[in-house]
Structure formats: C-alpha cells, structure tokens
Amino acid sequence: MHRLFVALRPPEPVRNTLIDAMEGLDGSRRQGNEQLHLTLRFVGEVDAPQANDLADPLRSVRAEPLVLRVHEVGHSAKKGRVSALWAASVQSEGLAALPRRVERACRAAGLPPETRQFMPHVTIARLNTGTGPIGDWLAEHFRFARKPTRSGRRALRDGGRMAARPRPVERS
C-alpha cells in the first residue's frame, strides 16, 4: 500500500524562508527541505494498481505557473492539543482552480470525493509533548512579508518521496 497525496513543491526561496522560520521550535519535528509541500489533494492508502490508475489522469492536469506567497503561520490541533504548525499561502485564482482540476482527475481514477475544504498551506513542523511553548514563535512569525514567487511544479507524493511529475508506482 502507498500513502499518496498530490502536492506542489514550493520554489526554493519559499522553502528557504520556511526553513529559516523553523528556528526556535525546540522539541518539534521540523519538516526537511524535501518534505515541504503544499497539498492539493490527500489521496490516502492505495495499492499500486490504483496509484497507477491515478497517475494517468493527473498527467493531463494543466495549469499556468502559480504565484505562491506565504503570508502567515498557524497551527492545527488534534484532540485539543496543538499537533502541527503550518504556513498559509494566499489563495489566488489559479491556486483555487488547481485542486478542482486535481479532484476531477482523482474522481476519473475512481477515488471517492474529497470532503475537506482546500486550505493552501505548507506544514512546517509536527509537535509532540516535548515541544516547548509556541506562543512567542507564532507571534513573531504570524505575518510573513515574502515577495510572491512563481511555482509550476506539481507532484504525486508517496510518503516522503517526491517526483517532479506524476509517475506510476512500482509494484512491490
């Protein structure tokens, strides 16, 4: 089984800014450079044939290069406990259209519909009970003053691995 999601790889200047922002997150599991992505659609656990069925319609998804601008940070909680920190991207018209196109490709591959609302963000750290207080970090990094950066690369991700283009997943 493969845990898949469709994602955009942020451009290097955005990734560098996010990596720099992770300083001061003591006790967190920071996302590495190769893990930084903006999820367009979480697919979930699929077997190799279904992953291959998905790769084909994803190849037909087209979009103009997008302008990504990270503008703030926030956190997600599970069971009342902060579990992750993220950096949100301004949702442009092009960025709003791309997940809809990806969703159509997923549906063409026989996947069930996505029920969660799209919120463009990059997870930058996972938190656990050993993570120190994050209030000061959130206050310091709440607003990013980053210049908009173009991005046109999308990928089908399998766990921690990433390909610049959707590709068939090898049978195991």
C-alpha positions in Angstrom: 0.0 0.0 0.0 1.1 3.5 -0.7 0.0 6.7 1.2 -0.4 9.2 -1.5 -1.2 12.9 -1.9 -0.9 15.3 -4.8 1.2 18.4 -4.0 3.0 21.5 -5.2 6.7 21.8 -4.4 7.3 25.4 -3.2 10.1 27.3 -5.0 13.5 27.4 -3.3 13.1 30.9 -2.0 9.9 30.0 -0.2 11.4 26.8 1.2 14.4 28.7 2.4 12.2 31.2 4.2 10.2 28.4 5.8 13.3 26.5 6.9 14.7 29.7 8.5 11.4 30.3 10.2 11.6 26.9 11.9 14.4 28.1 14.2 13.3 28.3 17.8 10.9 25.4 17.5 12.5 23.3 20.3 11.4 19.8 20.6 9.4 19.8 17.3 9.8 17.5 14.3 10.7 20.1 11.7 9.9 19.3 8.1 13.1 18.9 6.0 13.6 20.7 2.6 12.4 17.6 0.7 9.2 17.3 2.9 8.0 20.8 2.3 4.9 20.8 0.0 1.6 22.4 -0.5 -1.0 19.5 -0.6 -3.6 19.9 -3.4 -5.4 16.6 -2.6 -4.8 13.9 0.0 -5.4 10.5 -1.6 -4.7 8.1 1.3 -3.7 4.5 1.2 -4.0 2.9 -2.2 -2.4 -0.2 -3.8 0.0 0.0 -6.7 -2.6 -0.6 -9.5 -4.9 2.2 -8.1 -1.8 4.5 -7.8 -1.0 3.8 -11.5 -4.6 4.5 -12.4 -4.4 7.9 -10.7 -1.1 8.8 -12.3 -2.5 8.8 -15.8 -5.3 11.3 -15.4 -3.0 13.5 -13.2 -0.6 13.8 -16.2 -3.4 15.7 -18.0 -3.9 18.3 -15.3 -2.6 21.6 -16.7 -2.1 25.0 -15.0 -0.3 28.2 -15.6 2.6 28.8 -13.3 1.2 29.9 -10.0 2.2 32.7 -7.7 2.8 31.4 -4.2 3.0 33.8 -1.3 3.2 32.6 2.2 1.6 35.3 4.4 1.0 33.8 7.8 1.6 30.9 10.1 -0.9 29.0 12.3 -1.4 25.7 14.0 -3.7 22.6 13.8 -4.9 20.7 16.8 -6.0 17.1 17.4 -8.0 16.2 20.5 -7.5 19.7 21.9 -3.7 19.5 21.6 -1.6 21.5 19.1 -0.2 18.9 16.7 1.3 20.9 13.7 2.5 24.3 12.6 1.8 25.5 9.1 2.4 28.4 6.8 -0.6 29.6 4.8 -0.4 30.7 1.2 -2.5 33.5 -0.2 -5.2 31.8 -2.3 -5.0 33.2 -5.8 -7.5 32.4 -8.6 -5.0 29.9 -10.2 -4.3 28.2 -6.9 -8.0 27.8 -6.2 -8.6 26.2 -9.6 -5.8 23.7 -9.4 -7.2 21.5 -6.6 -10.5 21.3 -8.5 -8.7 20.0 -11.6 -6.8 17.5 -9.4 -10.1 16.4 -7.8 -11.6 15.7 -11.3 -8.5 13.6 -12.1 -8.9 11.7 -8.8 -12.6 11.1 -9.5 -11.7 9.9 -13.0 -9.4 7.3 -11.4 -12.3 6.1 -9.2 -11.4 7.7 -5.9 -14.1 8.9 -3.6 -14.7 12.7 -3.5 -12.6 14.9 -1.2 -14.9 16.2 1.6 -12.5 18.7 3.3 -12.3 22.3 2.2 -9.0 23.2 0.5 -6.8 25.5 2.6 -3.5 26.2 0.9 -0.7 25.7 3.4 2.7 24.0 4.0 3.1 22.0 7.2 6.4 23.1 8.7 6.6 21.2 11.9 4.9 18.4 13.9 4.6 18.9 17.6 4.6 16.5 20.5 4.5 16.6 24.3 8.2 17.5 24.3 7.7 20.7 22.2 8.2 23.9 24.2 5.7 26.8 24.2 4.9 28.1 20.7 3.1 31.3 21.6 6.1 33.5 21.2 7.1 31.8 17.9 3.6 32.3 16.5 3.5 35.9 17.5 7.0 36.5 15.9 6.2 34.7 12.6 2.5 35.5 12.3 2.9 37.7 9.2 5.4 36.8 6.5 6.4 39.6 4.3 7.6 37.4 1.4 7.7 38.5 -2.2 5.3 36.4 -4.3 7.2 33.5 -6.0 6.2 31.6 -9.1 5.7 27.8 -8.9 4.7 25.5 -11.6 5.8 22.1 -10.3 3.3 19.5 -9.0 3.9 16.1 -7.8 2.3 12.8 -6.8 3.9 12.1 -3.4 4.3 8.7 -1.9 5.1 9.2 1.8 8.4 11.1 2.0 9.4 10.6 -1.7 8.5 13.0 -4.4 8.7 13.0 -8.2 8.6 16.2 -10.3 5.8 14.6 -12.4 3.2 12.0 -11.5 4.6 8.6 -12.2 3.4 5.1 -11.9 4.2 3.5 -8.6 6.2 0.3 -8.9 4.5 -2.9 -7.8 6.0 -4.4 -4.6 
